[in-house]
C-alpha cells in the first residue's frame, strides 16, 4: 500500500506543476484565469479548467520536489 500511496503523491505533485504551467501560459496570452478556464472547459480540459481557478499549490521557483 505504501508504494501506491507514494505513486498518488507523485501524481498529485506533477498535476500541481502542470496546472501552474498552464496558468503561466494563459497569462502569457493575456488571458485571465477565468477566461482560460472557460476556454479549457469548452475544449473538454475539465480537470485543468477547474484547477487553474484554485489557489496555486506549488512555487515554480522552489527546488523541485523529491518523488
TIRODREN-90522 format. One record per residue (C-alpha): x, y, z; residue in one letter. Coordinates in steps of 0.5 Angstrom, whole numbers, plus 500, padded with zeros to 3 digits. Each point is the difference from the previous one (the first is absolute). Example, Ala and Ser with C-alpha at 12.3 -4.5 7.8 and 13.67 -1.06 7.14 Angstrom:
BEGIN
<r><xx>525</xx><yy>491</yy><zz>516</zz><res>A</res></r>
<r><xx>502</xx><yy>507</yy><zz>498</zz><res>S</res></r>
***
This chain:
BEGIN
<r><xx>500</xx><yy>500</yy><zz>500</zz><res>X</res></r>
<r><xx>506</xx><yy>505</yy><zz>501</zz><res>X</res></r>
<r><xx>502</xx><yy>499</yy><zz>493</zz><res>X</res></r>
<r><xx>493</xx><yy>502</yy><zz>498</zz><res>X</res></r>
<r><xx>500</xx><yy>506</yy><zz>504</zz><res>X</res></r>
<r><xx>506</xx><yy>503</yy><zz>498</zz><res>X</res></r>
<r><xx>498</xx><yy>499</yy><zz>493</zz><res>X</res></r>
<r><xx>494</xx><yy>504</yy><zz>501</zz><res>X</res></r>
<r><xx>504</xx><yy>505</yy><zz>504</zz><res>X</res></r>
<r><xx>505</xx><yy>501</yy><zz>494</zz><res>X</res></r>
<r><xx>494</xx><yy>501</yy><zz>495</zz><res>X</res></r>
<r><xx>497</xx><yy>505</yy><zz>505</zz><res>X</res></r>
<r><xx>506</xx><yy>504</yy><zz>499</zz><res>X</res></r>
<r><xx>501</xx><yy>499</yy><zz>493</zz><res>X</res></r>
<r><xx>493</xx><yy>502</yy><zz>499</zz><res>X</res></r>
<r><xx>501</xx><yy>507</yy><zz>504</zz><res>X</res></r>
<r><xx>506</xx><yy>501</yy><zz>496</zz><res>X</res></r>
<r><xx>497</xx><yy>499</yy><zz>493</zz><res>X</res></r>
<r><xx>494</xx><yy>505</yy><zz>503</zz><res>X</res></r>
<r><xx>505</xx><yy>505</yy><zz>501</zz><res>X</res></r>
<r><xx>503</xx><yy>500</yy><zz>494</zz><res>X</res></r>
<r><xx>493</xx><yy>500</yy><zz>496</zz><res>X</res></r>
<r><xx>498</xx><yy>506</yy><zz>505</zz><res>X</res></r>
<r><xx>507</xx><yy>504</yy><zz>497</zz><res>X</res></r>
<r><xx>498</xx><yy>498</yy><zz>493</zz><res>X</res></r>
<r><xx>494</xx><yy>503</yy><zz>501</zz><res>X</res></r>
<r><xx>503</xx><yy>507</yy><zz>503</zz><res>X</res></r>
<r><xx>505</xx><yy>500</yy><zz>494</zz><res>X</res></r>
<r><xx>494</xx><yy>500</yy><zz>495</zz><res>X</res></r>
<r><xx>497</xx><yy>506</yy><zz>505</zz><res>X</res></r>
<r><xx>494</xx><yy>495</yy><zz>502</zz><res>X</res></r>
<r><xx>497</xx><yy>501</yy><zz>507</zz><res>X</res></r>
<r><xx>500</xx><yy>493</yy><zz>504</zz><res>X</res></r>
<r><xx>492</xx><yy>501</yy><zz>499</zz><res>X</res></r>
<r><xx>501</xx><yy>501</yy><zz>492</zz><res>X</res></r>
<r><xx>505</xx><yy>494</yy><zz>500</zz><res>X</res></r>
<r><xx>495</xx><yy>495</yy><zz>504</zz><res>X</res></r>
<r><xx>494</xx><yy>502</yy><zz>495</zz><res>X</res></r>
<r><xx>505</xx><yy>498</yy><zz>494</zz><res>X</res></r>
<r><xx>502</xx><yy>494</yy><zz>503</zz><res>X</res></r>
<r><xx>494</xx><yy>497</yy><zz>502</zz><res>X</res></r>
<r><xx>497</xx><yy>502</yy><zz>493</zz><res>X</res></r>
<r><xx>505</xx><yy>495</yy><zz>497</zz><res>X</res></r>
<r><xx>499</xx><yy>495</yy><zz>506</zz><res>X</res></r>
<r><xx>506</xx><yy>501</yy><zz>504</zz><res>X</res></r>
<r><xx>495</xx><yy>500</yy><zz>506</zz><res>X</res></r>
<r><xx>506</xx><yy>498</yy><zz>506</zz><res>X</res></r>
<r><xx>504</xx><yy>505</yy><zz>498</zz><res>X</res></r>
<r><xx>495</xx><yy>506</yy><zz>499</zz><res>X</res></r>
<r><xx>498</xx><yy>498</yy><zz>507</zz><res>X</res></r>
<r><xx>507</xx><yy>500</yy><zz>503</zz><res>X</res></r>
<r><xx>502</xx><yy>507</yy><zz>497</zz><res>X</res></r>
<r><xx>495</xx><yy>503</yy><zz>504</zz><res>X</res></r>
<r><xx>502</xx><yy>497</yy><zz>506</zz><res>X</res></r>
<r><xx>506</xx><yy>504</yy><zz>504</zz><res>X</res></r>
<r><xx>507</xx><yy>498</yy><zz>498</zz><res>X</res></r>
<r><xx>502</xx><yy>494</yy><zz>504</zz><res>X</res></r>
<r><xx>508</xx><yy>500</yy><zz>497</zz><res>X</res></r>
<r><xx>505</xx><yy>505</yy><zz>500</zz><res>X</res></r>
<r><xx>503</xx><yy>499</yy><zz>493</zz><res>X</res></r>
<r><xx>507</xx><yy>504</yy><zz>502</zz><res>X</res></r>
<r><xx>501</xx><yy>495</yy><zz>506</zz><res>X</res></r>
<r><xx>504</xx><yy>494</yy><zz>500</zz><res>X</res></r>
<r><xx>497</xx><yy>494</yy><zz>496</zz><res>X</res></r>
<r><xx>496</xx><yy>495</yy><zz>505</zz><res>X</res></r>
<r><xx>503</xx><yy>493</yy><zz>501</zz><res>X</res></r>
<r><xx>496</xx><yy>495</yy><zz>498</zz><res>X</res></r>
***
